């Protein structure tokens, strides 16, 4: 997040929005009501705190921070109290936390094994499990609402494309296939039938949706300056 920017919004089930902001000099986590009122700063240190992700019950927030020297995954209460470090990999980057729909596990990405791969762990940080194994980076997983599958973007085939897999790493399926172009940041619809993502396939980054199997791609934005 650039100086003065607000970014990375995420909704809680209790109607608040958590986001990252550099308004006070470095990246910190804030929350606010849906109408922008009652802004509260939840983290406060000289390091970067970013990428908030609400637990399904809205009581906790997972986030990435380099407060201990490198980016690791932390969790805190919704009011910013009781921050707890979940990962401990001093020579790698751990970030992109995403809660499972039932709140029992957290997906994240890590380069602990040489390049970025998708992992999951219990919500208390135990039992980290590597799900992908590719020489190209695998990044930013999104849980399917039933908790049975992930979507993520990967560079395993030369450019970034959207893939899906079962939560145990099996059943890998490539959902997008546009040579020389990139598709990123998948996000499942609440009914699990469609996936939103952004792509530069038409010259600049635009928002698209597709069916969960990769068919029926629809461009939903059209801005030449985006």
N, C-alpha and C positions, 0 to 999 in steps of 0.2 A: 504494500500500500504506500503510495507516494505521499510526501508531506502534505498534510491538510486534507487527505482523502478519507472518505468513509466507504467501506466495501465489505464483501463477503457476508451479506445478510442471511440469517437463518431463522425460521419461525419456531416458536415453541407451541406446544399443545395448549398452553395457558394464555396465548394471545400476545406474547411479547416477542420482540425481534432482538436477537443478539447480532452484533456486527463488529468488525475490526475498524479502528480509526487511528490515524496518526495526528489527530487534532491537538494533542498535548506534547508532540515532539517525537514520539516513537509509537510503534504499533501496540495498541492495547485493546482489550475486549470491553465493549459497552453493551448495554441493553436499553430498550425503550418500548413504550407502548406502540401499538400498530399505527397510531396517528402521529407518531414522532414525539409525543410528550414524555415526560418523566425519564429523561436520559440519565442513566446511571453508569458510572465507570466501575468495572468489575475487577480489573487488574491494575496494578500500579507498581511498576519497576522499570529499570533502565534498559531492560532487554525487550525483545519483540514477542508479543503475545498475539496470536492470530488464528484464523480458521476455526471459529467456534462451531460446535455441533451440539444441539440439545439432546438430552436423554428423552425417550418417548414420553415419560411422565412429566417433563418440564422441570424436574427438580435439580438437575445437574447439567453442566456444560463441559464437554471435552474440548480441548484446544491444543495447539502446538506452540511451544515456547523455546527460545534459546537462552533462558535465564540461567541455566547451569552450564553454558558454554557451547552447546550445540542443540539443534532442534530435537525435542523429545515430546511425547504425548503426556498431557496432564488432564486432570478432571477437577472441577470445583463445584461448589454449590451454586445455585442460580443467582445468589446475591454476591458471589465472588469470594465467599469464605471457604476455608478448609481446602486450599489447593493441594492436590496429591499427584506426585509424579508416577506415571504408570510404566514408562519404558526407561531402560538404562543401557544405552548403547553409545558410549562416549566418543566413538570414532565414526559415527554415521549420522544420517538425517532421518528422523522419524516425524512424519507430519500427515496432514489430510485425514484426521479422525472422522469416522462416521459411525453412529450408534446403529445397532441392529434394531428392527422394529419392536422386538420384545424386550430390549434393554439389557440383554444378557451379555452381549459381546460388542466390541468396537473393531471396525476395520480401519486400517491405516496403510500407509506406504512407507517403505524403508529401503535405504541402499546398504543395509548392514551386510549383505552378501555380494556386494560389488556393483549392483545397479538397482534401480528402483523396482521393487516387486510389491504385490499386494499381500498383506498379512491380516489375520484377525487375532484377537486376544479376548480373554474374559474381561468384563467391565472393571475388574479390580487389577488388571494388568497381568494376570497369570496366564499360563498356557498359550504363549504366542505361537501361531501356526502360519507357515508360509504357504500361500495358495497358488502363486504363479511362479514360473521358472522360465524366463525368456531373456535372451541377450539384449532385447530392446526394453526400454522403460515401460512399466505398467503403473498407471497412476489414477488417483481420484475415483475410487469405487463408489457406487451408489447402490444401496440395498433395494431389491424388489420388495414391494410392500408386504408380501407374505413371509419375507425373510429367507426364501429358498434360493434366490439367485442374486448375483451382482452384475451390474454393468460397469465398465471402466474404459479408459482409453489407453491404448498401447502403441508403441512404436516398433513392435516385433516384426512387422512386415515392411519396414522401410519408411513409412509415414504414420502419423497418428490416426488410428481408426478406433471405432467403438466395438467392444467385444462384450459378451456376457458369459457367465459360467455359474455352475452350482456353487453353493457356499463352502463346499469341501474342495473346490478347485477343479472338479471334473466337469465334463460337458461343455467345454469351451466352444463358443460359437462366435464367428466374426459377423457383425451386424452391418457395418458400412464398408464400402470398397470403392474408393475413388482415388485412382493412382495419382500421385504427385500433389494431392491435396490432403488437408488434415481435418479430422473431426474430434471434438473434445467434450469433456465435462457432461457426461450423460446424467439425466435425472428422470426417474420413473414417475409416471402419473400415479395418483393415489389409488386407482383401480388396477394398476399393473399392466394395463393394456398398451400403453404408449410410452415412448422415451423421448424427452427433449434433449437437444444437444446443440452445440454451435460448430460451424464449419466454414472454411474459406473456399469451398468447392466452386462457388460462383464468383470468385475474385476477391471478396473481402469477407470478414466474419459476419455471419448472419445466424439467426436462430431457426432451427428445423425441429420437426417432430417426425417420428416413425413408429410403426407398429413394433411390438416387443420382439418380433422375429426379424426386424430389419426391413420389412416391406413397407410400402405406402409412405414414402418419404414426402413430407410437405414442408415447404419453406414458409415461415410465418412472419419474418421481418424482411424489409427491403429498404436498406439505407446505404447509399454509396459511400457515406462518410464513416461508417461504423468500423 
